[in-house]
Amino acid sequence: MNFEEMLEQRDIKKTSKIRMPYGYFYKRLIDGKYSNFVQFHDELTDDMFFGHCVKAECEAVASINHKAQLHFSANGEDDGVFAIAVEVGNYQTLEQLLNENPAIVARDDFMSATLKSLFDITNTLNERGIYHVCFAPSNILMRKNDNSVRLLCHGSFYKKVDVDLLYEGVEDYIAPEVFDRGEIDSRTDVYSLGKLVSYLYHSAGMPFELKPIVAKATDADPDKRYSSVADFDAAINKARTLKRTGLLATSALAIALLIVWLFFYTLPSPEVIEYVQPIDEPVPEEMLEDDMDALLGIGADADSATIAQIVTLQKNKRDSLGMSEGKMREYNAKAEEIFRKQFTKAAEAIISKVYNNDQMNGSEKDFTLKAQKMTEELVFKKDEIKKSTAISSDRAEAIADKIIEQLTEKKKSEMEKDYYGIKNKKNNE
C-alpha cells in the first residue's frame, strides 16, 4: 500500500465519536463527503430483540415531519443491526455543547428555545404513542449552527431490551417505572424532562417559582406527576407569566411610591394651626346650678369633665320641658369645639412620637410597628374624649380625621426634606 492509499484509508476510517446511551455518534468521511452514523454498543447488539426494535422505530418515525425528529436507516445483516446512518447535518450532543460553552445556559433565549422545542416534539411524539423516555443531555442532539434540538432513538421502542444496558450512565434521567417494567406513557417523559430542567438550571440557579413545578414533575409516583407534557409545559409558562406580572406590579408600586415621595417633597408647607392653651381654673360650682346659658360664657377650653357634668345636669332638669332646636345646636357646637381642642392636644403628642427625623430614618419594619401603635392610641383617645364630651360618633370621627390629617402634614413639613431616609447629596458630599 502506497502513501496515497494510506491517506485515503485513514480518511475513510476517520471518526470523531460522541458517546450516547446506546452507542457512539460520529461523522465519517467517505468519498469526500461526511455522513452521520451511530454505532451501537456491542452489549445491545447482542440482545436478540434489539435489531427488531431499531427497524420498528426506523419505520415509525419515517412519517414524522417535525424538524426536531432525525430520520435514519438501519445498517446490518440479517442476524442483527449494528449501526444506523443518520440524515445529513452537523450535530453535537447537548452535553457536549454545555461542556464546551457552559455560559450558554445564562441566555434566556437559549433556555426558553430549547425547552419549547423539546416540549413541542415530545407532544408530537406522545400523540402518536411514542415516548422518548430518556432526556439526558447525552441523549439530545443539537444542530451546531443554531443550537436547535434534534431527537433520535426513542425509548418506548426498546421496551423488550435490557434497560440496565440501554440506560447505563443516565439512570438519573429515567423514571422509576421504566426499571420496574411498569407502564411507559406521557408521565414517563414528564419525569425525564423535569430532570433535564433541573440539570439546565443547576449552574444558573433554578428560579423559585419553578421549584415546586419540577418537584411535582419528578415525583417517584407517576400518579402525582403532571398527566401530560402539555400540562407540565403549561405550568411552567403560567409560573413565568405570574413572575412577569409580579415584576410589573412591583415596578408599578415603586413608581407610585416615588410619585408620592415627590408629592410630599415638593408640597408647600400647610397653614399653621393655632392652638389655644386650655384654662387651668375650674368652672365655678354655682355656674353648674344656673341656666345652661352660662355654658356659653366659659369658652371652648372647659375641661371635658365639666362639660359632661353640665350636660348631665341640664338634661335631668329639662327632660320634662324640652329644649329648642336652636339652643341644642348651640350647645352641641360648643361641645364639639371642646372635643376639637382636647383631641388636637392629645393627637399632637401621639403623632410627634412617630413623625420625627429619627423615626422616619429608621427601618421600614420599625416605622410600621410604631405607626400601627400610633393609630391604636389615636383611636383610644378619640373614643375617650368623645365619651366625656357627649358628642355623636359621626361627628367625633369627622373631627378627629381632619385633625389627624392636619397634624400629620404639619409634622412632615417640620422635618427635613429628606425625612424618608434619602439624604441630601450636598450633605453626603
Buried (B, 14 or more C-beta within 10 A) or exposed (E): EEEEEEEBEEEEEEEEBBBBBBBBBBBBBEEEEBBBBBBBBEBBBEBEEBBBBBBEBBEBBEEBEBEBBBBBEBBBEEEBBBBBBBBEBEBBBBBBBBEEEEEBBEBEEBBEBBBBBBBBBBBBBBEEEBBBBBBBBBBBBBBEEEBBBBBBBBBBBBBEBBBEBBBBEBBEBBBEBBEEEEEBBBBBBBBBBBBBBBBBBEEEEBEEBBEEBBEBBBBEEBEEBBEBBBBBBEBBBEBBEEBEEEEEEEEEEEEEEEEEEEEEEEEEEBEEEEEEEBEEEEBEEEBBEEEBEBBEEBBBBBBBEBBBBBBEEBEEEEEEEEEEEEEEEBBBEBBBBBBBBBBBBBBBEBBBEBBBEEBBBEEEEEBEEBBEEBEEBBEEBBEBBBEBBBBEEEBBEEBBEEBBEBBBBBBBBEBEEBBBEEEEEEEEE
